[in-house]
């Protein structure tokens, strides 16, 4: 990697931290990939004092950063309103230079902190003008109303807080104001990669391995993957490794009744380093998400992680997901609703080790040279520094 693209360590001559940044994630976990492994670790490496405030804190320190507990929250639909006053009091007690808040649960908290003179960076990881359409909200007619309301509130935030970070290009124009694009570029170094490298390889020489890592739901292709692995095993031995959390318990019970489940190695919710080791040891990655909500425009982490380790993939043929270089493409894009097309692509890769190796090399070179977190670390540091300085505030703010 270009050394200039990496975050700079704190000066040995200045001593103390550059400033204090609190990542306030009241319904999140301390191992969150984007917020903690990328953003918080970048700040800590650059000399900031970083605190990660999460719902439940099983430890006091993680990767050299303080972890604190927020406690359980009230409600679901009205969680943002019901808990904002308590969250506000907790935040004020932290005495941070900058607060990084995530997703709609913290919208009202972000406004309250900004009105109280605090510096806030709001990270919107998904396009919430569409994402609520996937939620199990009842009655269903509320879904578009909630989506429109969240979009309006995020547009308001983009003109009130120090910065709004988004992962999808269309959100920059959609939200306006002080909105910055920070896609889900993968890690290529750091403690998580170091931990993964220390994990033993687990390769089954007598069978092929497909891999899927992420939330497990109908819209993310669980039934398509189970159908496919069942059909692949009609002609060759193949295991589908799945790491992640089922969207709901009923779905997990139904999936276990599918005849394709006998070929699944389900490892559940595991650490980021463990999931990367599974990807490293697989033959083909899968990302057969359906064309719903904001999936077609999303910045999909799993594809980039497949490419990081030179694993070719079969993925939904969304234009925003397509990666190409002068040497070719790193995977095969298919209609996720066509099981025959997906099966044909997977069989083609499994039967052709040379093609897998070629596509894997294209992907790993793309990540190493063109698209990785180190390319976005310094812009992120600049956003935090600008927020800390307060220079973003206009005279009337």
Buried (B, 14 or more C-beta within 10 A) or exposed (E): EEEEBBBEEBEEEEEEBBBBBBBBBBBBBBBBBBBBBBBBBBBBBBBBBBBBBBBEBEEEEBBEBBBBBBEEBEEEEEBBEBBBEBBBEBBEEBEBBBBBBBBBBBBBBBBBBBEEEBBBBBBBBBBBBBBBBBBEBEEEEBBEEBBEBBBEBBBBBBBBBBBBBBBBEBBBEBBEBBBBBBBBBBBBEBBBBEBBEEBEEEEBEEEBBBBBBBEBBBBBBBBBBBBBBBBBBEEEEBBBBBBBEBBEEEBBEBBEEBEBBEBBBBBEEBEBBBBBBBBBBBBBBBBBBBEBBBBBBBBBBBBBBBBBBBBBBBBBBBEBBEBEEEEEBBBBBBEBEBBEBBBBBBBBBBEEEEBBEBBBBBBBBBBBEEBBBBBBBBBBBEBBBBBBBEEBBEEEE
